[in-house]
């Protein structure tokens, strides 16, 4: 429970009272872990005592032993990286035999924390590798979308710290796409959900601003502000105010920047968020520096200097000394500027000296190694040298043979890859020809039905109506009236078939109107179709619009024919170039393992169209629990 308020609050006392009165094994184990987690970042001695208390109980099992090692890793997290990593790996090993979502999620958290410790050791490459290949796949397997999004966001922050802003934006967008994906039950989001989504918008806005790409930052900040509007004291509000200040510092008006930074500083101080206070003060300085108001900038830098004594990071001090020197020089205070520059130089020299010492040690080790090698060579006689040369020749020949074999294998692999690529291109071309031919045939049939057979039926109806009118004085002809009604039904059915073959609304009014018409016309007395659309662009190419329409049409047709559902929910949305389709029903569902071995024209048509558009298709279904189909397609 990291993040629980510190101090003598009632939370640990209530857990302690529960521990005294709880008799069940699982209940006592969970209370030991909660108490250890609470104290892990406050009093490590107490935290370890609770883990030891668990191991003294008679409730031992591999599962709960694994959780004990996981929470013991949290105790060592801040001061013994190696021990903490050992605990997390022990937890992962013990949990690997369990397939429950909770166990898999603990494994994901263990790998995530292991990666964070690698990051603390300045190994960002290992951190990213662990998140992408361990933590995120396990979180996906556990079905925890929020944790996957959080891990993507952390990878984006690493790339942003290394000024790879485009790469950072890519991972922030992945996190946002996951958090925006419609949930199975569509429940209202919790405060934690809103804060996580707002934090993602704040981070991507920062990446835009640092990359001097101001326009897209505004909608991201507006989204973050809307999500946090009902949470004025959220710990994410200082970061939002900081980014608002950065935005207005670049676009104006300047006073808006200072107002937002003042609000953020006040809130960060009230929440004891030292890093946020430092960042906001430095952004205030930058606002005044841009305006060349160096006296005000100097006052802010003095505040930053005083505040930095509470968290004296060397990198912060170097930057601070340099900016103080530049500001004093701009004010004409040459003596003070010289003093600050000396402090900056001394700190830079100390860092450079530390680096030089390491380089010298490495060079010395290399020199001693060379000396030893030379002595060894001098001690050998000619006979031994000849043997070494012979052995070297054999090794060289072996290397040449291996290299030639490797080259042959590489060329073979390249040829196979080229062949697969050509086959894929041929399959795409065939699919394209089939789809285009199908659509042309649909258009021809729709035109023939509407203009040919439709016109003929309309003429027959007119003649029959004239005959009915001629016999009106004879009180009508029931048989003739019945024929006219059947003919009306036939004309309507003909129009419905022609519309399905080629919807006129798609040509006249675009994809959004056509999909809305499709959903309205698909509902009937036993099945209600609910359609929701968001941000559908009007500039999607017409062939792509037609394919998207066919996919939704086929999905609805499958539901109405086979699902026996009382309600169908259809959602189409677009985020930049990605088009999302979700169709969810409460019908009979099906066994996905069985469907893998069965062929269906409808599902095959959907897969062919999605593959042709290079999209992805996910189906979630269980007997008696309905079906959810999620499709993502790049429409650029």
N, C-alpha and C positions, 0 to 999 in steps of 0.2 A: 504493500500500500504506500509506495513512495509518493510523496506529495500530500500525505495526511498532515494536518496542522501539528506543529511541534509544540512542546511544552506540556504542561499538566492538563491536557484536555481529557474528556471522559472516555475517549475511544480505547486507549490501552487498558484502562481500569475495567471497562465493561468486558473486554476480551478476557482479562484475568479472572473476573468473577465467573464468566462462562466456563473457563477451563476448570475451575474448582468444582462446578456442579455438573459438568458434562461427563457421562460415563461411556458413551459409544466410542469405539476405537477411531472410526473415521472422523468423528467430530473433534476429538482431542488432537488428532494429527493436524487437521486444518487450522485449529486455534494456535497450535505451536508455530505453524508456518506464518500465520497472519501476524502474530506478535513479533516473530523474528524479522519479518519484512518491515514492520512499522519501525523497529529500532535500528535497522541496518544502516541508515544514514544519519542516525542520531547518537547511538551508543552501541558500538560494535560488540562490547563485552556482553551486554544484555542480549543482543541478537544471537550470539553464539550459544549462550546459556539455554535459550529456548530450542535451538536445534539439537543441543546435547540432551535436553529433556525429552525430545522425541525419541532419540536413539536409546534412551533408557527404558522406554515403554515396551509393552509386550504386543505392540500393534504393527510389528514390522512386516513389510511386503516390498517387493521390487518397485511397485508403483510409488508408494509413499516414501521409500528410501530415495528414489529418483527426485521427488519433489524436495526432500530434505537437502540433497546435494545442490539442487537448483537455488534454493533460498540461501544456502551457505555461500554459494558463489556471490550472491548479492551482498553478503556481509563483507567479503574480501574485495569487492568491486573497486573501491576507491584507493586502497593502499597496498594490495598484493595481487598484481595482475596475473602472475603465473598461477598462484593458488586458485584464484577465481576461475581461470580458464580450465584448470583441471576439474574443478567441481562441475562446471557446465558440461564438459565432455563426459563425465561420469553419469550425469543426469541423462544425457542424450543416449548413451549406451544402454542404460537400464530401461529407458522408455521405448527403445526401438522395437521391442516385442509387443507393444500395445498399438491397436489401430483405432482407438476412440478419438474423436475430434479434440477432446481436452488434452490427451497425451501428445498428440501430434502438434497442438498449439504450444505446449510447454517446450517441445523440441525446437520449434521455430524461435521461441523467445530465448532459449539457451544459445542457439547459434547466433542470433542477433546480438546478444550481450557479448559473446565471444568476439564477434567482429568489431564491436565498439571498443573493446580493450585493445585490439590490434590497431585501431585508429588512434587511440590514446598513445600508442607507441610509434606514431607517425607512419604507420604502414597503411595508407589509404587504399592502395591496390588490393591488399588482402581484405580490407573491410568491404569494398565493392564486390569482390569475388564471392565472399561469404553471403552477402545479402542476396545477390542475384542467383546463386547456385544452391544455397542451403535454406536461409531464413524465408525467402519469398515462396519457393516451391512448397515448403512445409505449411506455410500459412494458407496458401491456396488449397492444399489438400485438406486442411482443417476447415475450410470454408469461411475464414475470417477476412472479409473484404477490407475492413478498416485497417487491420494490421498490415495487409499487403500494400495498401495505399500509403500507410505510414513509412514502411520500408522503402518504397519507391521515392518518397519525399526525402528521406535521409540520403539516399544515393544522389539525388539532385543537389542537395546542399553541398556534398563533397565536390561535385563538378563546379558548382558556383564559387566555392572557396578558391578553386584553382583557375577561376576566370574563364571556364569553358561554359559560357552562358547558354549557347544553343543546346548543348548536351543536357545541361541542368533543366532547361525548359521542357525538353522531351520527357524527362522522368516526372516532372511536376504535372505535365499533361496526362501522363499515365495514371498518376494518383487521382487527379480530378475525374478522369473518365470512370475509374472504379467507383469513386464515391458518388458519382451521378447515375450509376447504373441502377435501374429500377429494382427495388427489393421485391422478394417474392410476396411478402405480405403488405407492402406499401404502408408501413406504420409511420406515424409522425417521427421525425428525427429527434434524438435526445440532445441535451446541451453539449455533451461530449462529441456527438456527431457534428453539430454545428461548428464547434471549436476546431475540430480536425479539418473540416472543409475550409473554414476561414483561414486557417494556418497555411493550407496549400495555396490559396489565392494570394496571401501575403507573400509567400516565398516566390511565386512565379512573377508577381509584380516587381519584387526586388531584382529578380534576374533580368526583367525587361529594362528597368531603370539603369542598372549597372552596365547593361549592354547599349545604353543610349538609344533605346527603343521606347520612347515615352508613350505614344498613343495606346498600345494595347494594355499598358499598366492601369489606365483609368478604369476600364470595366472590371478588371480583377480586383482593384481596391473597392469599387462600389459593391461588388459581390461580398467581399469580406465584411464591409461595414453593415450590409443588410443582415448577414448571418449573426453578427455580434451585437446587433441593435438591442436585443432583449437581454444581453449579458454585459452590462456596463462595467462590471468589475472583473471581467475575465482576464486571466494572465496573458492573453494574446492581444489585449487592447493596446498596451504600450508599443508593441511591434507594429500594429496597424497605424498608430499615430506617427511613429517614426517614418514609415513608408509614405504616409500622406505628406509629411514634411519634405521628404526627398522629392516627391512628385512636384509640389508647388515651388520648391526651390529651383526646379528646372523649367517650369512652365509659367510661374507667377500666378497670382500676386504673392510677393514675398511675405506679406503679413499673414497670409493663410498658412504658409510654411511654419512661421514662428508660433502661431496660435496652436497648431497641431502638435508641434514639438513641446510646447509648454504643458499641454494636457498630458502628453505621453510621459514627460518627466515627472509630473506630480503623481500620476498613477503608479509609475514604476517605483518611485521612492516609497509610496504607501504600501507597496507589495514587497519591498526589500529585494527588488530585482536589480542587482548591482550592474550586471552586464548591460541591461537595457538602459539604465541611467547613463552609463559611460558612452554607449552608442549614440543616444539622443543628444547629449552635451556636445559630442564631437560633430554631429550633423548641424547643430546650432552654430558652432564655430564656422563651419563651412559656408553656411548661409551668409553670415556677416563678411567672411573673406571674399565671397563672390561679389558682394556689394562694395568691397574695398572700405568697409567700416572697421578698420583695424583696431581701434580703441575698444569697441564692443567685442570684437573677436578675441582680443587679449584677455578681457574679463572672463569670457567663457573658457578659454584655455587654462586660466588660473584655476577655475572650478574643476576642470578635467584633471589638472595636475594634483589638486588636493584630493579628489576622489580616487585617483589612480593609486594613491598610497595604500588604499584599502585592498587593492587587487593588483600588486605591482608586477605585471607581466612585462618581460624584457622587450618584446616586440612593440607593445603599447608605449613604453617609455621612449624608445628610439624615435617613433613617429611623433610623440609629443614634444620631445626636445627639438626635433627638426622644425616643427611648425611654430614653436615658441621663438626660435631663432629667426625664422622668416618674418614673423609678425613684428617682433621688436625692430628688425631692420626696416620694415615698411614704415614703422612709427618714428624712425630716426634715432632709436636708442641703440647706438652702435655697440656700446660697452656691454649692455645686457644681451644683445644679439650674439656677440662674441662669446660670452660666458655659456649661453645655451648651446652654441655650436661646439664649444669645447666638450660640454657634457655629452653631446651627441657623438662626437668623435671618439671620446673615451669608451663609451658603451659599444660603438661599432668596432673599435680596436679590440675590446675584450672578447667580443663574439668572433671576430676574425682570428684572434690569437687562439681561441679554443679550437676553431676549425683547423688552423695551421698546425697546432700541436698534434691533432689526430693525423693530419697528412704526414707530418714528420715521422710519427711512430710507424705509419704504414710504410714509408720509404725506408726507414731503418730496418724493418722486418724483411723487406724485399732485399735489402743489401746483404743482411746476414745470411739469408737463404742462398743468395748468389755465391757468397764466400764459401759456404759449406759445400755447395755443388762443385765449385772449383777444386776444393781440397779433395773431394771424393774422386774427381776425374784424375787428379795428379797421382793419387795412390794406386790407380789401376795400371797394370802393365799392358803391353801391346796385344798380348793374347786375349786378354779380357775385352780390350777395345774392339778387336776384330769380332769377338762373339756378340758384342753389343751391336756392331754394325750389321752383322748377319741377322740378328733378331729384329733390328730396325727395318731391314729390307723386307723380312717376312711380314712384319706388321704393316709396312707401307703397302706391300702387295695385297694384303688382306683388306686394307682400307680402300684401295683402288677397286678391288672386286666388289666390296660392299657398296661403294659409291655407284659403280656401274649398275649393280642390281637395283639400288635405290632409284637411280635415274630411269631405268627400264620400268620399274613399278609406277613411278610418278607419271611417266608418259602414258602407261596403260590406264591409270586412273583418270588422267586428263581426257584420254580418248573416250573412256566410258562416260565421263561427265558430259562431254560434248554430245555424245550419242543420246544420253538422257535428256539433255537440253533440247536437242532437235526433236526428239519424240514428244516432249512437252509442248514445244511450239506447234508441232503437227496436231496434237490433241486440241490445243487452243483454237487453231485454225478450223479444225473440223467442227468443234463446238460452236464457234462463231458462225460458220456456214449453216449449221443446223438451226441455230437460234434465229439467224436472219431469214432463212428459208421458212421456218415456222411462222415468223411474224408476217412475212409477205403473204403466205398462204392464208393466215388469219385475216389480213386486210382484204384479200381477194374474196374470201368467203363472206366476210361481213358486208362488203360492197354488193356482191351478187345477191345475198339474201335480202339486204335492205332495198336495193334499187330494182332488182328483178322480181323475186318471189314476193317481196313486200308490196310492190306496185300491183302485181297481179291480184293478190289477196284484197288489196284496197279497192280495185275495180270490181271484183266479185261482190264485195260488201255493198258498194254503191248500187249495183243492179238489184241485189236482194232487198235493199232498203226501198228502192223505187217500187218493187213488187209489193212490199209490205204496205207502202203508202197507197197503192192502187186498191188493195183489199181492205182498207181501213173501214169502209162503209159496211163491210160484211162482218164487223166486230172482230177484225183481226184474224190471223192464222197462227195458232200456237206452234205448230211444227216449224213454220217459217221463222218465227221469233226465236225459237230455240237454236235454229241453224245460224241466225245472225249473232247470237250470244257466243256460240262456239267459235264462230269466225273471229269475233272480237278477241276472245281468249287466245286464239292461234296467232293473231297479229301481235298481241302483247308479248307472247312467248318468243315470237320471231325477233321482235325488237330487243328483248332481253338477251337472246343468244347473240345477236349482232353486236350488242353493246359489250358483252363479255369478250367477244373476239377482237374488237378494237373500240375501246372506250372513247367516245367523242369528247368527253370533258377533259381527258388528258391532253388532247390536241388543242382544244380551245382554251382551257383555263389553267392547265399545269398540273403537277403531281399532287399538290396538297388538296385541291378541289376533287380530283379524280379519286384519291384514296378515301376522302370523306364520303363521296357518293357511293363508293364500293361498300363501305362499312354500313351505311344507312340502308342500302338495298339488300345486304346480306342477312340482316336480322329478320327473325320471324317470330311467331307466337311462342315458340318453345325456347328460343335462344336469343338473348340480348347481346348486341355487339356494341361495346364502348370504345370510341376512338379518341386518342389524344395525340396532338402533334405539337412539336416545339422546334422553333428556329429552322424550319425547312427552307433552304435557299431556292431561289427561282432560276438560278443560272446553271443548274445541273444539266449536262448534255441530254438531249431528247432520247437517244438510244438507252442511256443509263436509267432515265426516268421510267421508260417502258419496262425495263428489266425489273426495277424495284417494284413497280405496280404488279407485274406478274408474280413476283415472289410473295407479296402480301395476299394476292388473289388466291394463289395455290395454298397458302397456309390456312386462310379462312375456309376454303373448300374442304380441306382435310378435316378441320375441326367440325364443320357442319355435317359432314358425311359420316365420320367415325367416332367422334368424341362423346356425343350425347350430352353436351354441356348446356347448362342453363345460362351461363354468362361467358363472354369472350372479351378480353381486354387487349386492345391493339394500340401500341405506342410507337410513333415514328418521330425521331429527333435527329438533330445534326449539330455537331460540335466541330467547327472549322471544316475540314475535308472528310470527316468521318460521319457516316450515316448509320444510325442505330435503328434496328427493327426489333421490337419485343411483342410476341403474341402469347398470351397466357389464358388458359381456360381451366374451368373447374370440372372437367368431364372425367371420363373413365380412366384416362391415362393408359400406360402400357409398360411392359418390361423391356428396358433398353437392351439387355443382353439378348433377348429373343429377336428384337428388331434388327440387330446387327446382321443376322443370318437370313433376313427376309427382304425381299425386294418390293418396292412400291413405286408406281409411276410418279405419283405426286411428290413423294419425298426425293426421288431421284431427280425430278425436274428442278426442285428447289436447290438441291446440291449442285447440279450442273450450272445453274445461273449464278449461285454464290461463288463457285470456283472460277467461272468465267470472269467475274468482277474482282477476283483475287481477294475475296472476303473470308470471314470466319463464321462458322455455324456451330452453336452449342444447343443441345437439347437436354432438358431435365424433365424426367417423368417417372412416376411410379404408379402401379395399378391402384385405382381408386383415389388418387391424389392430384389428378389433373396433369397438365403439361405446360412447360415454359420453353419457348424457343427464343434465343437471343442471336441476332445477326449483326455483324459489324462489317461495313464496306467503305472503302476509300473511293469517293466519288470525284476526286480531282481530275 
